[in-house]
Amino acid sequence: MTTLELIFVVTLALKSGAELLLEKLNRGQVIQFSDKAPEGLNGIMDDETYAKSNLYTLAKSRFGSVTYTHLTLQTNREVKISVV
């Protein structure tokens, strides 16, 4: 593996780790504040709808993390294959 390829793989790993960490932190915030809709949403969204939107946000985030990880690993594998 050349130096440039190594730099690419390390940068990709760092970027991926940061993305996944931010997604995890965001999911934590959604869970922490998911018990009741904020006052600013009174009259716009009831608590049940707010809870459903939070469940959707969490499911979408988890799916996005899995997809992102898969694509990152696939890209990493393709870089390694192109070297050989």
N, C-alpha and C positions, 0 to 999 in steps of 0.2 A: 504494500500500500504506500503510495507516494505521500509526501508531506501535505500536498493540497487536498488529497482525499481524506487524510486523517483530520485535517482542519475542518473539512465539510462534515464529517461524521460527528466530531466532537461538538461543533456548532449546532448541528441538527439535534443532538441529544440534549444539549443545554436548553435550546428553544422548546423542545418537546416537554422537558421537565417543567419549565416555567409555565407553559400553557396548561399542563395538567394540574399544577399546583394552584393556579388561578381559578381553574374550574372547580377544584375541590373547595377552595375558600368561598367561592360564590355559592356553591351548594350549601355550605355551612351557614352562610348568611340567610339564604332562603329558608332553611330549616329553623333557624333561630327566630325569625320574624314571621313565621307562617301561622301562628296561632289565631290572629285576628287581622282583618283588613285595616290598613292605616286610615286615620280620620279623613285624610284627603280624598279617599275613595268612597266616602259615605254618599249614598244616592246614586253612585255610578256602578258600584259592584258590591254585592252582598258577601257575607263571610263564606258562604258555600261556594260561590263562584271564585272567590279569591283563593280558597283552599284547592279547588280544582286547577286553577292556573299555576299554583305552586307545585302541585304534583306533576303537571305537564312540564314545567320548567326543570324540575329535578330529573324526570325521565329523559327529556331531550338532552340535558347536560351529560347524563351517564352514557347515553348512546353516542353523543358527540365525542366523549373521551375515548370510548372503545374504538370508534371509527378513526379518530385521529391517531391513536396508538397503532392501529393496523396499517394505516397509510405510511406512518413514519417508519415502521419496521419494513414495509415493502420497499420504500425508497432506499433505506439502508441496504437491504438485500440486493437491490438493483445496482447500487453503487459498487458493492463488493463483486457482483458478477461481471460488471463492465471492466473491472480491474484485471480479472483473470483472462 
